[in-house]
């Protein structure tokens, strides 16, 4: 369900905000590993990895330049 948004963000090098079932919100650059059915998020403090089925909400953070 959220894999498409995460894949698009990865291709376009866009940051994402991901809410996980435990209520935590992770913000960073996604790196998708399809074999493991997991996503890695590169945030400022390091890499966080979790399965797709723990994701509650994904928001792509898009920079607009004028």
DSSP file (Angstrom, degrees, kcal/mol; ACC not computed):
  #  RESIDUE AA STRUCTURE BP1 BP2  ACC     N-H-->O    O-->H-N    N-H-->O    O-->H-N    TCO  KAPPA ALPHA  PHI   PSI    X-CA   Y-CA   Z-CA
    1    1 A X              0   0    0      0, 0.0     4,-0.3     0, 0.0     3,-0.2   0.000 360.0 360.0 360.0 -46.1    0.0    0.0    0.0
    2    2 A X     >  +     0   0    0      1,-0.2     4,-2.1     2,-0.1     5,-0.2   0.504 360.0  89.6 -96.6  -5.5    2.8    2.5    0.9
    3    3 A X  H  > S+     0   0    0      1,-0.2     4,-2.7     2,-0.2     5,-0.2   0.866  83.8  54.6 -61.6 -37.7    5.4    0.9   -1.2
    4    4 A X  H  > S+     0   0    0      2,-0.2     4,-2.4    -3,-0.2    -1,-0.2   0.922 109.7  45.7 -63.7 -44.7    4.5    3.0   -4.3
    5    5 A X  H  > S+     0   0    0     -4,-0.3     4,-2.1     1,-0.2    -1,-0.2   0.898 115.3  47.6 -65.3 -40.2    4.9    6.3   -2.4
    6    6 A X  H  X S+     0   0    0     -4,-2.1     4,-2.2     2,-0.2    -2,-0.2   0.889 111.7  50.1 -68.5 -39.0    8.2    5.1   -0.9
    7    7 A X  H  X S+     0   0    0     -4,-2.7     4,-2.5     2,-0.2    -2,-0.2   0.918 111.4  48.4 -65.1 -43.4    9.6    3.9   -4.2
    8    8 A X  H  X S+     0   0    0     -4,-2.4     4,-2.1     1,-0.2    -2,-0.2   0.909 111.6  49.7 -62.8 -42.7    8.7    7.2   -5.9
    9    9 A X  H  <>S+     0   0    0     -4,-2.1     5,-2.9     1,-0.2     4,-0.4   0.887 110.8  50.6 -63.5 -38.5   10.3    9.2   -3.1
   10   10 A X  H ><5S+     0   0    0     -4,-2.2     3,-0.9     3,-0.2    -2,-0.2   0.934 110.8  48.0 -64.3 -45.9   13.4    7.0   -3.4
   11   11 A X  H 3<5S+     0   0    0     -4,-2.5    -2,-0.2     1,-0.2    -1,-0.2   0.871 118.0  40.8 -62.1 -38.3   13.7    7.5   -7.2
   12   12 A X  T 3<5S-     0   0    0     -4,-2.1    -1,-0.2    -5,-0.2    -2,-0.2   0.369 109.3-121.3 -94.2   4.7   13.2   11.3   -6.8
   13   13 A X  T < 5 +     0   0    0     -3,-0.9     2,-0.3    -4,-0.4    -3,-0.2   0.902  57.8 157.5  55.8  44.4   15.5   11.5   -3.7
   14   14 A X      < -     0   0    0     -5,-2.9    16,-0.6    -6,-0.1    -1,-0.2  -0.777  42.8-118.1-100.8 144.2   12.7   13.0   -1.7
   15   15 A X  E     -AB  29  61A   0     46,-0.7    46,-3.3    -2,-0.3     2,-0.3  -0.437  31.0-157.6 -73.1 153.1   12.5   12.9    2.1
   16   16 A X  E     -AB  28  60A   0     12,-2.8    12,-2.0    44,-0.2     2,-0.5  -0.939  16.4-143.4-130.9 155.7    9.6   11.1    3.7
   17   17 A X  E     -AB  27  59A   0     42,-2.7    42,-2.3    -2,-0.3     2,-0.5  -0.989  25.2-170.7-115.4 119.4    7.8   11.2    7.0
   18   18 A X  E     -AB  26  58A   0      8,-3.1     8,-2.8    -2,-0.5     2,-0.5  -0.950  11.8-155.1-119.0 124.7    6.7    7.7    8.0
   19   19 A X  E     -AB  25  57A   0     38,-2.8    37,-3.2    -2,-0.5    38,-1.4  -0.862  15.8-156.6 -98.1 130.2    4.4    6.9   11.0
   20   20 A X  E >   - B   0  55A   0      4,-2.7     3,-2.6    -2,-0.5    35,-0.2  -0.652  30.9-102.8-104.9 160.7    4.9    3.4   12.4
   21   21 A X  T 3  S+     0   0    0     33,-2.3    34,-0.1     1,-0.3    -1,-0.1   0.777 118.7  61.4 -54.3 -31.3    2.4    1.4   14.5
   22   22 A X  T 3  S-     0   0    0     32,-0.2    -1,-0.3     1,-0.1     3,-0.1   0.458 121.2-105.9 -78.4   2.2    4.2    2.1   17.8
   23   23 A X  S <  S+     0   0    0     -3,-2.6    -2,-0.1     1,-0.3     2,-0.1   0.294  76.0 137.0  95.1  -8.9    3.4    5.9   17.2
   24   24 A X        -     0   0    0     -5,-0.1    -4,-2.7     1,-0.0     2,-0.5  -0.425  43.3-147.9 -71.9 145.8    7.0    6.8   16.2
   25   25 A X  E     -A   19   0A   0     -6,-0.2     2,-0.5    -2,-0.1    -6,-0.2  -0.977  10.5-164.9-117.0 124.9    7.5    9.1   13.3
   26   26 A X  E     -A   18   0A   0     -8,-2.8    -8,-3.1    -2,-0.5     2,-0.5  -0.931   2.3-168.0-112.1 129.2   10.7    8.7   11.2
   27   27 A X  E     +A   17   0A   0     -2,-0.5    17,-0.4   -10,-0.2     2,-0.3  -0.972  38.1  80.2-120.4 128.0   11.8   11.4    8.8
   28   28 A X  E    S-A   16   0A   0    -12,-2.0   -12,-2.8    -2,-0.5     2,-0.5  -0.985  78.5 -42.4 170.9-165.4   14.5   10.8    6.2
   29   29 A X  E     -AC  15  42A   0     13,-2.1    13,-3.2    -2,-0.3     2,-0.2  -0.794  56.4-130.0 -93.0 128.1   15.4    9.4    2.8
   30   30 A X  E     - C   0  41A   0    -16,-0.6     2,-0.4    -2,-0.5    11,-0.2  -0.486  20.4-173.5 -80.8 148.0   13.9    6.0    2.0
   31   31 A X  E     - C   0  40A   0      9,-2.8     9,-2.7    -2,-0.2     2,-0.4  -0.936  17.9-150.0-136.0 112.1   15.9    3.0    0.7
   32   32 A X  E     - C   0  39A   0     -2,-0.4     2,-0.6     7,-0.2     7,-0.2  -0.694  12.4-167.7 -94.0 134.0   13.6    0.1   -0.3
   33   33 A X  E  >> - C   0  38A   0      5,-1.9     5,-1.6    -2,-0.4     4,-0.6  -0.921   4.3-174.6-115.0 100.7   14.8   -3.6   -0.1
   34   34 A X  T  45S+     0   0    0     -2,-0.6     3,-0.5     1,-0.2    -1,-0.1   0.812  77.4  61.3 -69.6 -31.0   12.2   -5.6   -1.9
   35   35 A X  T  45S+     0   0    0      1,-0.2    -1,-0.2     2,-0.1    -2,-0.0   0.868 112.2  37.3 -65.3 -35.1   13.6   -9.0   -1.1
   36   36 A X  T  45S-     0   0    0     -3,-0.4    -1,-0.2     2,-0.2    -2,-0.2   0.503 103.4-127.2 -94.3  -4.7   13.1   -8.5    2.7
   37   37 A X  T  <5S+     0   0    0     -4,-0.6    15,-1.9    -3,-0.5    16,-0.3   0.877  72.3 119.1  56.5  39.5    9.8   -6.6    2.3
   38   38 A X  E   < -CD  33  51A   0     -5,-1.6    -5,-1.9    13,-0.2     2,-0.4  -0.839  56.0-141.2-128.8 163.9   11.3   -3.9    4.5
   39   39 A X  E     -CD  32  50A   0     11,-2.4    11,-1.9    -2,-0.3     2,-0.4  -0.979   8.3-151.7-126.2 143.2   12.2   -0.2    4.1
   40   40 A X  E     -CD  31  49A   0     -9,-2.7    -9,-2.8    -2,-0.4     2,-0.5  -0.944   7.3-159.3-111.4 136.1   15.3    1.6    5.4
   41   41 A X  E     -CD  30  48A   0      7,-3.1     7,-2.4    -2,-0.4     2,-1.0  -0.970   8.8-147.9-117.3 120.7   15.1    5.2    6.3
   42   42 A X  E     +CD  29  47A   0    -13,-3.2   -13,-2.1    -2,-0.5     5,-0.2  -0.776  31.1 169.2 -87.8 105.2   18.3    7.2    6.4
   43   43 A X  E >   - D   0  46A   0      3,-2.9     3,-1.4    -2,-1.0   -15,-0.1  -0.555  50.6 -90.1-109.7 178.2   17.7    9.8    9.0
   44   44 A X  T 3  S+     0   0    0    -17,-0.4     3,-0.1     1,-0.3   -16,-0.1   0.831 125.1  46.7 -58.9 -35.5   20.2   12.2   10.7
   45   45 A X  T 3  S-     0   0    0      1,-0.2     2,-0.3     3,-0.0    -1,-0.3   0.517 125.4 -80.9 -88.5  -4.3   21.0    9.8   13.5
   46   46 A X  E <   -D   43   0A   0     -3,-1.4    -3,-2.9     2,-0.0     2,-0.5  -0.965  67.8 -30.8 141.9-158.4   21.5    6.8   11.3
   47   47 A X  E     -D   42   0A   0     -2,-0.3     2,-0.4    -5,-0.2    -5,-0.2  -0.857  44.4-166.8-104.8 132.0   19.5    4.1    9.4
   48   48 A X  E     -D   41   0A   0     -7,-2.4    -7,-3.1    -2,-0.5     2,-0.4  -0.960   8.1-168.6-114.6 133.5   16.2    2.8   10.7
   49   49 A X  E     +D   40   0A   0     -2,-0.4     2,-0.3    -9,-0.2    -9,-0.2  -0.972  15.3 152.8-126.3 138.6   14.7   -0.4    9.2
   50   50 A X  E     -D   39   0A   0    -11,-1.9   -11,-2.4    -2,-0.4     2,-0.0  -0.981  43.7 -92.6-157.3 156.6   11.2   -1.8    9.6
   51   51 A X  E >   -D   38   0A   0     -2,-0.3     3,-1.6   -13,-0.2   -13,-0.2  -0.338  33.4-117.9 -72.0 154.3    8.8   -4.0    7.7
   52   52 A X  G >  S+     0   0    0    -15,-1.9     3,-1.9     1,-0.3    -1,-0.1   0.838 110.2  65.9 -58.4 -34.8    6.1   -2.5    5.4
   53   53 A X  G 3  S+     0   0    0    -16,-0.3    -1,-0.3     1,-0.3   -15,-0.1   0.583  93.9  59.9 -71.8  -6.5    3.3   -4.0    7.5
   54   54 A X  G <  S+     0   0    0     -3,-1.6   -33,-2.3   -34,-0.0     2,-0.3   0.496  82.2 106.0 -91.6  -5.3    4.3   -1.8   10.5
   55   55 A X  E <   +B   20   0A   0     -3,-1.9   -35,-0.2    -4,-0.2     3,-0.1  -0.599  38.4 173.2 -80.9 131.6    3.7    1.4    8.4
   56   56 A X  E     +     0   0A   0    -37,-3.2     2,-0.3     1,-0.4   -36,-0.2   0.760  68.3   2.8-101.3 -38.5    0.6    3.4    9.3
   57   57 A X  E     -B   19   0A   0    -38,-1.4   -38,-2.8     2,-0.0     2,-0.4  -0.993  55.6-161.9-154.2 142.4    1.1    6.5    7.2
   58   58 A X  E     -B   18   0A   0     -2,-0.3     2,-0.4   -40,-0.2   -40,-0.2  -0.994   7.2-176.3-127.1 134.1    3.6    7.9    4.6
   59   59 A X  E     -B   17   0A   0    -42,-2.3   -42,-2.7    -2,-0.4     2,-0.4  -0.988  18.5-141.7-129.6 123.2    4.0   11.5    3.6
   60   60 A X  E     -B   16   0A   0     -2,-0.4     2,-0.7   -44,-0.2   -44,-0.2  -0.671  12.2-142.8 -80.6 135.8    6.4   12.6    0.9
   61   61 A X  E     -B   15   0A   0    -46,-3.3   -46,-0.7    -2,-0.4     2,-0.5  -0.884  21.6-167.4-102.2 107.7    8.2   15.9    1.7
   62   62 A X        -     0   0    0     -2,-0.7     2,-0.4   -48,-0.1   -48,-0.0  -0.840  11.7-144.3-105.7 125.4    8.5   17.7   -1.7
   63   63 A X        -     0   0    0     -2,-0.5     2,-0.5     2,-0.0    -2,-0.0  -0.737  12.0-156.0 -86.5 131.2   10.7   20.8   -2.0
   64   64 A X        -     0   0    0     -2,-0.4     2,-0.4     2,-0.0    -2,-0.0  -0.922   6.3-166.0-106.6 131.0    9.4   23.5   -4.4
   65   65 A X              0   0    0     -2,-0.5    -2,-0.0     1,-0.1     0, 0.0  -0.965 360.0 360.0-117.9 135.2   11.9   25.8   -6.0
   66   66 A X              0   0    0     -2,-0.4    -1,-0.1     0, 0.0    -2,-0.0   0.393 360.0 360.0-107.5 360.0   10.8   29.0   -7.7
